[in-house]
Amino acid sequence: MELMRVFFLLLTNILWLFPLPGGCQNKSKILVVPVDGSHWVNMEIILKELHSRGHNLTVMNSAKSWYISEKSPIYTTIPMKSLQDYIEQNYYEKVLKRHLDFRKKWPFLTSLYQQWDLTHMLANGNVHLAKAAMSMFEDKAYMSQLKDAKYDMMLTDPAFPIGVLIGRYLNIPMVFNVRWINNGDSHFAFAPSPVSYVPLSGSYLCDQMTFSERVKNMLFFFISVIQQHFYIDPPYRELLDLYFSPGSTMMAMQQAADLWLVRSDFVLEFPRPTMPNVVYVGGFQCKPAKLLPPDMEEFVQSSGEQGVVIMSLGTIISALPKEITEIIAAAFAELPQKVIWKYLGEAPSALGNNTLLVNWFPQNDLLGHPKTRAFVSHGGTNGLYEAIYHGVPVLGLPLLFDQFDNVLKLKARGAAQVLEVASLTKDQFLEALKDLLENPTYRKNIQRLSRLHRDIPVNGLDSATFWIEYVLRHKGARHLRTEAYAMPWYAYYSIDVAVLLFAIVVAILWISVCVAKLLYRKIFNRKRKRE
């Protein structure tokens, strides 16, 4: 099996070195519209690989971007307006504070409140995004510049839809680097998703549901439909009417993508239907660990046999409220392990001698270090896949958005513990972390996930690159797209067929009854005449 995998990799690399006649030529022009924050981490890795293969990359970038550099050796930039033009970088910290206050008072209503708040955020965010898109479309010189550049492809993250709009306007093949679309899991846009066993984002459900849980999941599905039709679509109505064909919708534009590079792996995700123009590249940013910086390596080695615990809250939340931070610091201080904590702000007063606070650390390299015993995480997708790749059990402290669903899935696999941050106590945190460190089941389960995650013929980055170039070579991948998206809902669900068949059955029964009555009367009348 191992020899076959090596042979397949060699053969694939040879095919990429010598493309088919008429195939993709290097120096293809690719227009890139990314999403900032942790989404950019994934996009930049793909861009580096495409640049190494000779493609010309142009990134549409806001002057107020948080993480996307205006100057880069691998791409050029052109200006655009994005959500970052309208919100402050600490916006999500304010959202978190609001959520924590509610979750502390009304824990049993958490999922419903978060959906309500998400709906409010979607409404405001899409108003700003639609306004930004309209200003770009109204700038005729700007749009002419984009058209005249004659890009070969659009690569975008549809979590924010500006890239989708521009790609459709330029009429060029579109490839999505995607995990979530505007109102939830991308699967609901491109594949059949029976809500009887496919949990909605924010529902906190698994794929095995009781009747009451299926009712809850159906309600969350209706909420997502309401979000799409009443909060996401309306801000774009004027723009769609002015610049696109009649009846255009945002969902239809997303469904017209040639290829979806989905940052998921069914090692973590629950099984569900999918489509031929979908490629799963979850965890493609993961790689073998490199050496740590000398001072950090020295601290890790000082932990001895006990090892280290690392903690990170990702890119959009720099620190938790002070009272929660003090609880975590006090719990860490009682551990025999050393702790490396990615933390910004004033050091907690309860900080122990075993804990090192740093502004940044090489997360992938620390997770791959043999002395790392556990990962305290907010449940971001990148971090969880890195934990799976390196086989490190996770203590989840979900804060916002998809993080609750992410850690729930890992917990369902027996590889994580999950705690509610809003009501966190020192004893809870310490007990859960000690259980994670001392119970070998968690490490055994996540190491099994690691073996499954790595056991693939081609790694995620190579697969993503191949399929991007596949779309370039063939100037799209329309043959992989289903036409089901264009069907009216009653035809998609065969309701018209069911009504016709029901009518035929009713007609046959009615005719049968009428014939039976007629025969009965004739036979009965004959008998009466004979008598």
C-alpha positions as CSV (number, residue, x, y, z in Angstrom):
1,M,0.0,0.0,0.0
2,E,2.8,2.4,0.9
3,L,4.7,1.6,-2.4
4,M,1.5,2.3,-4.3
5,R,1.0,5.7,-2.6
6,V,4.7,6.7,-3.4
7,F,4.2,5.6,-7.0
8,F,1.0,7.6,-7.3
9,L,2.7,10.7,-5.9
10,L,5.6,10.4,-8.3
11,L,3.2,9.9,-11.3
12,T,1.2,12.9,-10.3
13,N,4.2,15.1,-10.0
14,I,5.5,13.9,-13.4
15,L,2.1,14.8,-15.0
16,W,2.2,18.2,-13.5
17,L,5.7,18.8,-14.8
18,F,4.5,17.9,-18.3
19,P,1.0,19.2,-18.8
20,L,-1.3,17.8,-21.4
21,P,-1.2,19.5,-24.9
22,G,-3.4,22.6,-24.9
23,G,-3.4,22.5,-21.1
24,C,-2.7,25.1,-18.5
25,Q,0.2,27.3,-19.3
26,N,2.2,28.9,-16.6
27,K,1.8,32.6,-16.2
28,S,-2.0,32.3,-16.1
29,K,-3.5,35.5,-14.7
30,I,-5.5,34.8,-11.5
31,L,-7.6,37.4,-9.7
32,V,-7.8,36.8,-6.0
33,V,-10.5,38.2,-3.6
34,P,-9.7,36.9,-0.1
35,V,-11.3,37.3,3.3
36,D,-9.1,38.7,6.1
37,G,-8.1,37.1,9.4
38,S,-7.6,33.3,9.7
39,H,-9.1,32.8,6.2
40,W,-6.1,34.6,4.8
41,V,-3.8,32.1,6.4
42,N,-5.2,29.4,4.1
43,M,-5.4,31.6,1.0
44,E,-1.8,32.8,1.3
45,I,-0.5,29.2,1.4
46,I,-2.3,28.4,-1.9
47,L,-1.0,31.7,-3.4
48,K,2.6,30.8,-2.6
49,E,2.2,27.4,-4.3
50,L,0.6,29.0,-7.4
51,H,3.3,31.6,-7.5
52,S,6.0,28.9,-7.4
53,R,4.4,27.4,-10.4
54,G,4.7,30.6,-12.4
55,H,1.2,32.0,-12.2
56,N,0.6,35.8,-12.0
57,L,-1.5,36.7,-9.0
58,T,-3.5,39.9,-8.4
59,V,-5.0,40.3,-4.9
60,M,-7.8,42.7,-4.3
61,N,-7.0,44.3,-1.0
62,S,-8.4,46.9,1.3
63,A,-6.1,49.7,2.6
64,K,-7.5,48.9,6.0
65,S,-6.7,45.2,5.9
66,W,-5.6,43.6,9.1
67,Y,-3.3,40.9,7.8
68,I,-3.1,41.1,4.0
69,S,0.1,43.0,3.0
70,E,-0.2,45.6,0.3
71,K,3.3,44.7,-1.0
72,S,4.3,41.1,-1.5
73,P,6.9,39.2,-3.6
74,I,4.3,36.7,-4.7
75,Y,1.4,39.0,-5.8
76,T,0.4,42.5,-6.8
77,T,-2.5,44.3,-5.3
78,I,-5.3,46.5,-6.5
79,P,-7.5,48.4,-4.1
80,M,-11.0,47.4,-3.1
81,K,-13.4,48.2,-0.3
82,S,-14.2,45.4,2.2
83,L,-15.8,44.8,5.5
84,Q,-12.6,46.0,7.2
85,D,-13.3,49.5,5.9
86,Y,-16.4,49.6,8.1
87,I,-15.5,47.8,11.3
88,E,-12.7,48.1,13.9
89,Q,-10.3,45.3,14.6
90,N,-11.7,44.9,18.2
91,Y,-15.2,44.5,16.8
92,Y,-15.2,40.8,17.5
93,E,-14.1,41.3,21.1
94,K,-17.1,43.5,21.6
95,V,-19.3,40.8,20.1
96,L,-17.7,38.2,22.4
97,K,-18.4,40.3,25.5
98,R,-22.0,40.7,24.5
99,H,-22.3,36.9,23.9
100,L,-20.6,36.0,27.2
101,D,-22.9,38.3,29.2
102,F,-25.9,36.6,27.7
103,R,-24.6,33.1,28.0
104,K,-23.9,33.6,31.7
105,K,-27.5,34.7,32.4
106,W,-29.4,32.4,30.0
107,P,-27.2,29.4,29.1
108,F,-30.1,27.3,27.8
109,L,-30.9,29.9,25.2
110,T,-27.3,30.3,23.9
111,S,-27.7,28.7,20.5
112,L,-30.9,30.7,19.7
113,Y,-29.4,33.9,20.9
114,Q,-26.3,33.4,18.8
115,Q,-28.5,32.8,15.7
116,W,-30.4,35.9,16.4
117,D,-27.2,37.9,16.9
118,L,-25.7,36.4,13.8
119,T,-28.7,37.4,11.8
120,H,-28.3,41.0,13.0
121,M,-24.6,40.9,12.1
122,L,-25.4,39.4,8.7
123,A,-27.9,42.2,8.0
124,N,-25.4,45.0,8.9
125,G,-22.4,43.3,7.3
126,N,-24.1,42.7,4.0
127,V,-25.4,46.3,3.9
128,H,-21.8,47.4,4.1
129,L,-20.6,44.8,1.6
130,A,-23.3,45.7,-0.9
131,K,-22.4,49.4,-0.5
132,A,-18.8,48.6,-1.1
133,A,-19.6,46.4,-4.1
134,M,-21.9,49.1,-5.6
135,S,-19.2,51.8,-5.3
136,M,-16.8,49.5,-7.2
137,F,-19.3,48.7,-10.0
138,E,-20.2,52.3,-10.4
139,D,-16.6,53.2,-11.0
140,K,-16.5,52.5,-14.7
141,A,-12.8,53.1,-15.1
142,Y,-12.1,50.6,-12.3
143,M,-14.3,47.9,-13.8
144,S,-12.9,48.6,-17.2
145,Q,-9.4,48.0,-15.7
146,L,-10.5,44.7,-14.4
147,K,-12.0,43.7,-17.8
148,D,-9.0,44.8,-19.8
149,A,-6.7,42.7,-17.6
150,K,-8.3,39.6,-19.1
151,Y,-7.9,37.4,-16.1
152,D,-8.1,33.6,-16.6
153,M,-9.8,32.8,-13.3
154,M,-11.2,34.1,-10.1
155,L,-10.0,32.6,-6.8
156,T,-12.1,33.8,-3.9
157,D,-13.4,33.0,-0.4
158,P,-17.2,33.4,-0.7
159,A,-17.6,34.0,3.0
160,F,-17.8,37.6,1.8
161,P,-19.5,37.8,-1.6
162,I,-17.7,40.6,-3.4
163,G,-15.4,38.2,-5.2
164,V,-18.4,36.2,-6.4
165,L,-20.0,39.3,-7.8
166,I,-16.9,40.4,-9.6
167,G,-16.2,36.9,-11.0
168,R,-19.6,36.6,-12.4
169,Y,-19.5,40.1,-13.9
170,L,-16.1,39.4,-15.6
171,N,-17.6,36.0,-16.8
172,I,-14.4,34.1,-15.8
173,P,-14.2,30.6,-14.2
174,M,-14.5,30.7,-10.4
175,V,-12.8,28.6,-7.8
176,F,-13.8,28.9,-4.2
177,N,-11.4,28.4,-1.3
178,V,-14.2,27.9,1.2
179,R,-15.4,26.7,4.6
180,W,-18.4,28.8,5.2
181,I,-20.6,31.0,2.9
182,N,-22.4,34.0,4.1
183,N,-25.0,32.3,6.3
184,G,-23.4,29.0,7.2
185,D,-21.9,25.7,6.1
186,S,-21.0,25.8,2.4
187,H,-22.5,22.3,1.9
188,F,-26.0,23.6,2.0
189,A,-25.2,25.7,-1.1
190,F,-23.8,23.0,-3.3
191,A,-25.1,19.6,-2.2
192,P,-28.3,17.9,-1.0
193,S,-28.3,18.2,2.8
194,P,-31.1,16.2,4.5
195,V,-31.7,17.9,7.8
196,S,-32.7,14.6,9.4
197,Y,-29.0,13.8,9.8
198,V,-27.1,16.9,8.6
199,P,-26.8,19.3,11.5
200,L,-27.1,23.0,10.8
201,S,-24.3,25.4,11.9
202,G,-25.1,26.7,15.4
203,S,-27.5,23.9,16.3
204,Y,-24.8,22.1,18.5
205,L,-26.1,18.8,17.2
206,C,-24.5,15.6,15.9
207,D,-25.6,13.5,12.9
208,Q,-27.5,11.1,15.2
209,M,-30.5,13.1,16.4
210,T,-33.6,12.3,18.5
211,F,-37.0,13.5,17.4
212,S,-36.8,16.7,19.4
213,E,-33.3,17.4,18.0
214,R,-34.6,16.9,14.5
215,V,-37.3,19.5,15.2
216,K,-34.6,21.9,16.5
217,N,-32.4,21.2,13.4
218,M,-35.4,21.9,11.1
219,L,-36.0,25.2,12.9
220,F,-32.4,26.2,12.4
221,F,-32.8,25.3,8.7
222,F,-35.8,27.7,8.4
223,I,-33.7,30.4,10.2
224,S,-30.9,30.0,7.6
225,V,-33.5,30.3,4.8
226,I,-34.9,33.5,6.4
227,Q,-31.4,34.9,6.7
228,Q,-30.7,34.2,3.1
229,H,-33.9,35.7,1.6
230,F,-34.6,38.5,4.0
231,Y,-31.2,39.7,5.4
232,I,-28.5,38.7,2.9
233,D,-30.2,39.0,-0.6
234,P,-32.0,42.4,-0.2
235,P,-29.0,44.7,0.1
236,Y,-27.7,43.4,-3.2
237,R,-31.0,43.7,-5.1
238,E,-30.3,47.0,-6.7
239,L,-26.8,46.0,-7.8
240,L,-28.1,42.7,-9.2
241,D,-30.9,44.4,-11.1
242,L,-28.4,46.9,-12.7
243,Y,-25.5,44.7,-13.6
244,F,-26.8,41.1,-14.0
245,S,-29.5,39.2,-15.8
246,P,-33.1,39.5,-14.5
247,G,-33.9,37.2,-11.6
248,S,-30.2,36.8,-10.4
249,T,-29.7,35.9,-6.8
250,M,-26.7,35.7,-4.6
251,M,-27.2,32.0,-4.0
252,A,-27.4,31.3,-7.7
253,M,-24.2,33.1,-8.3
254,Q,-22.4,31.1,-5.6
255,Q,-23.8,27.9,-7.1
256,A,-22.3,28.8,-10.5
257,A,-18.8,28.3,-9.2
258,D,-16.8,25.8,-11.3
259,L,-15.0,24.3,-8.3
260,W,-15.3,24.3,-4.5
261,L,-12.1,23.7,-2.5
262,V,-13.7,22.9,0.8
263,R,-11.5,23.2,3.9
264,S,-13.0,20.1,5.5
265,D,-12.1,16.5,6.0
266,F,-14.6,13.7,6.9
267,V,-12.2,12.6,9.5
268,L,-13.7,15.5,11.5
269,E,-16.9,16.2,9.6
270,F,-20.0,14.1,9.8
271,P,-20.7,12.1,6.6
272,R,-23.1,13.8,4.2
273,P,-23.9,14.0,0.4
274,T,-21.5,15.9,-1.8
275,M,-21.0,16.8,-5.5
276,P,-18.4,16.1,-8.3
277,N,-17.1,19.7,-8.4
278,V,-16.1,19.6,-4.7
279,V,-12.6,18.8,-3.5
280,Y,-11.9,18.4,0.2
281,V,-8.7,20.0,1.3
282,G,-9.2,20.3,5.1
283,G,-5.9,20.7,6.9
284,F,-3.9,21.5,3.8
285,Q,-2.0,24.1,5.8
286,C,-0.6,21.4,8.1
287,K,3.0,20.2,7.7
288,P,5.7,18.4,9.7
289,A,7.0,20.5,12.6
290,K,10.1,22.6,12.2
291,L,12.6,23.4,14.9
292,L,11.4,25.9,17.5
293,P,13.2,29.2,18.2
294,P,16.1,28.4,20.6
295,D,14.5,30.2,23.7
296,M,11.2,28.5,23.2
297,E,12.9,25.1,22.7
298,E,14.8,25.6,25.9
299,F,11.5,26.3,27.8
300,V,9.9,23.3,26.3
301,Q,12.8,21.0,27.2
302,S,12.7,22.3,30.7
303,S,9.3,20.6,31.2
304,G,11.0,17.2,31.5
305,E,8.7,14.1,31.3
306,Q,5.6,16.1,32.1
307,G,5.6,18.0,28.8
308,V,3.9,21.2,27.8
309,V,0.3,22.5,27.3
310,I,-0.2,25.3,24.7
311,M,-3.1,27.7,24.4
312,S,-4.3,30.0,21.6
313,L,-7.5,31.9,20.9
314,G,-6.8,32.4,17.2
315,T,-6.5,35.7,15.2
316,I,-9.7,37.7,15.9
317,I,-9.8,37.6,19.8
318,S,-6.6,38.8,21.5
319,A,-7.7,38.0,25.1
320,L,-10.7,36.9,27.2
321,P,-12.3,39.1,29.9
322,K,-10.0,39.6,32.9
323,E,-11.9,37.5,35.4
324,I,-11.9,34.5,33.0
325,T,-8.2,35.0,32.3
326,E,-7.4,35.0,36.0
327,I,-9.3,31.7,36.4
328,I,-7.3,30.1,33.5
329,A,-4.0,31.4,34.8
330,A,-4.7,30.1,38.3
331,A,-5.6,26.6,36.9
332,F,-2.4,26.6,34.8
333,A,-0.3,27.4,37.8
334,E,-1.4,24.1,39.5
335,L,-0.3,21.9,36.6
336,P,3.0,20.0,36.7
337,Q,3.3,20.7,33.0
338,K,4.8,23.8,31.5
339,V,2.4,26.1,29.6
340,I,3.0,28.3,26.6
341,W,0.1,30.8,26.2
342,K,-0.4,33.1,23.2
343,Y,-1.6,36.1,25.0
344,L,-1.9,39.9,24.4
345,G,-2.4,42.3,27.3
346,E,-1.5,42.7,30.9
347,A,-0.2,39.6,32.6
348,P,-2.8,37.9,35.0
349,S,-1.9,38.3,38.7
350,A,-2.5,34.5,39.2
351,L,0.2,33.6,36.6
352,G,2.4,30.7,37.7
353,N,6.1,30.2,37.2
354,N,5.3,27.4,34.8
355,T,3.5,29.6,32.3
356,L,5.2,31.5,29.5
357,L,3.1,34.3,27.9
358,V,4.0,35.2,24.3
359,N,2.5,37.5,21.7
360,W,2.9,34.8,19.0
361,F,4.1,31.3,18.6
362,P,4.6,28.8,15.7
363,Q,1.5,26.9,16.5
364,N,2.0,24.1,13.9
365,D,5.6,23.5,15.1
366,L,4.6,23.4,18.8
367,L,1.7,21.0,18.1
368,G,4.2,18.8,16.3
369,H,6.7,18.8,19.2
370,P,7.0,15.5,21.0
371,K,6.6,17.2,24.4
372,T,3.3,18.8,23.6
373,R,0.6,17.1,25.7
374,A,-2.6,19.1,25.1
375,F,-3.9,22.1,23.2
376,V,-6.3,24.6,24.7
377,S,-8.1,26.2,21.8
378,H,-11.1,28.3,20.9
379,G,-12.0,25.8,18.2
380,G,-10.9,27.5,15.0
381,T,-10.7,25.3,12.0
382,N,-7.0,25.8,11.3
383,G,-6.0,25.0,14.8
384,L,-8.2,21.9,15.1
385,Y,-6.9,20.4,11.9
386,E,-3.3,21.1,13.1
387,A,-4.1,19.3,16.3
388,I,-5.6,16.4,14.4
389,Y,-2.6,16.3,12.0
390,H,-0.1,16.1,15.0
391,G,-2.3,13.9,17.2
392,V,-2.7,16.4,20.2
393,P,-5.9,16.2,22.3
394,V,-7.9,19.5,22.6
395,L,-9.6,21.3,25.4
396,G,-12.2,23.4,23.6
397,L,-13.2,26.9,24.8
398,P,-15.5,27.9,21.9
399,L,-16.2,31.6,21.7
400,L,-18.1,32.6,18.5
401,F,-19.6,31.3,15.2
402,D,-18.6,27.9,14.0
403,Q,-16.2,27.2,16.9
404,F,-19.0,25.5,18.9
405,D,-19.7,23.0,16.0
406,N,-16.0,22.4,15.4
407,V,-15.2,21.3,19.0
408,L,-18.5,19.4,19.3
409,K,-17.4,17.3,16.3
410,L,-14.0,16.6,17.8
411,K,-15.6,15.7,21.1
412,A,-18.0,13.3,19.3
413,R,-14.8,11.6,18.0
414,G,-13.6,11.2,21.6
415,A,-10.6,13.5,21.1
416,A,-11.6,16.6,23.0
417,Q,-13.2,18.1,26.1
418,V,-15.4,21.2,25.8
419,L,-16.2,23.8,28.4
420,E,-18.5,26.9,28.5
421,V,-16.3,30.0,28.9
422,A,-19.1,32.2,30.2
423,S,-19.6,30.1,33.4
424,L,-16.0,28.8,33.7
425,T,-14.6,28.0,37.1
426,K,-11.0,27.1,38.1
427,D,-12.0,23.7,39.2
428,Q,-13.9,22.9,36.0
429,F,-11.0,24.0,33.9
430,L,-8.4,22.1,35.9
431,E,-10.5,19.0,36.1
432,A,-11.1,18.9,32.4
433,L,-7.5,19.6,31.5
434,K,-6.2,16.9,33.9
435,D,-8.6,14.4,32.5
436,L,-7.3,15.3,29.0
437,L,-3.7,14.9,30.1
438,E,-4.1,11.8,32.3
439,N,-6.7,9.7,30.4
440,P,-4.9,8.0,27.5
441,T,-8.2,7.6,25.6
442,Y,-8.2,11.1,24.3
443,R,-4.6,10.9,22.8
444,K,-5.4,7.4,21.4
445,N,-8.5,8.7,19.7
446,I,-6.9,11.8,18.2
447,Q,-3.8,9.8,17.0
448,R,-6.2,7.5,15.2
449,L,-7.8,10.6,13.6
450,S,-4.3,11.7,12.7
451,R,-3.5,8.4,10.9
452,L,-6.8,8.7,9.0
453,H,-6.2,12.3,8.1
454,R,-2.7,11.6,6.7
455,D,-3.6,8.4,4.9
456,I,-4.4,10.0,1.5
457,P,-2.8,9.6,-1.9
458,V,-2.1,13.3,-2.5
459,N,-1.9,16.0,0.2
460,G,-4.4,18.8,0.4
461,L,-2.2,21.5,-1.0
462,D,-1.1,19.5,-4.0
463,S,-4.8,18.5,-4.6
464,A,-5.9,22.1,-4.4
465,T,-3.2,23.2,-6.8
466,F,-4.0,20.4,-9.3
467,W,-7.7,21.3,-9.4
468,I,-7.1,25.0,-9.7
469,E,-4.8,24.3,-12.7
470,Y,-7.4,21.8,-14.0
471,V,-10.0,24.7,-14.2
472,L,-7.4,26.8,-15.9
473,R,-6.5,24.1,-18.4
474,H,-10.1,23.5,-19.4
475,K,-11.3,27.1,-19.0
476,G,-13.8,26.1,-16.4
477,A,-15.4,22.9,-15.1
478,R,-19.0,23.2,-16.2
479,H,-19.3,19.5,-16.8
480,L,-18.9,18.9,-13.1
481,R,-21.7,21.3,-12.1
482,T,-25.2,20.0,-11.6
483,E,-28.2,21.7,-13.3
484,A,-30.3,21.0,-10.3
485,Y,-29.7,24.5,-9.0
486,A,-31.7,25.9,-11.9
487,M,-34.8,23.8,-11.2
488,P,-37.8,25.3,-9.4
489,W,-38.2,23.9,-5.9
490,Y,-41.3,21.9,-6.7
491,A,-39.5,20.2,-9.6
492,Y,-36.3,19.6,-7.5
493,Y,-38.4,17.8,-4.8
494,S,-40.5,16.1,-7.6
495,I,-43.7,17.5,-6.0
496,D,-45.2,18.1,-9.4
497,V,-44.5,14.4,-10.3
498,A,-46.0,13.3,-6.9
499,V,-49.1,15.4,-7.5
500,L,-49.5,13.9,-11.0
501,L,-49.1,10.4,-9.8
502,F,-51.4,11.0,-6.9
503,A,-54.0,12.5,-9.3
504,I,-53.7,9.4,-11.6
505,V,-54.1,7.0,-8.7
506,V,-57.2,9.0,-7.5
507,A,-58.6,9.0,-11.0
508,I,-58.1,5.2,-11.4
509,L,-59.7,4.6,-8.0
510,W,-62.6,6.9,-8.9
511,I,-63.1,5.2,-12.3
512,S,-62.8,1.8,-10.6
513,V,-65.5,2.7,-8.1
514,C,-67.8,4.1,-10.8
515,V,-67.3,1.0,-12.9
516,A,-67.9,-1.2,-9.9
517,K,-71.1,0.7,-9.1
518,L,-72.3,0.5,-12.6
519,L,-71.7,-3.3,-12.8
520,Y,-73.3,-3.8,-9.4
521,R,-76.4,-1.9,-10.6
522,K,-76.6,-3.9,-13.8
523,I,-76.2,-7.2,-12.0
524,F,-78.7,-6.3,-9.3
525,N,-81.2,-5.1,-11.9
526,R,-80.9,-8.4,-13.8
527,K,-81.5,-10.3,-10.6
528,R,-84.6,-8.3,-9.8
529,K,-86.1,-8.8,-13.3
530,R,-85.5,-12.6,-13.1
531,E,-87.3,-12.7,-9.8
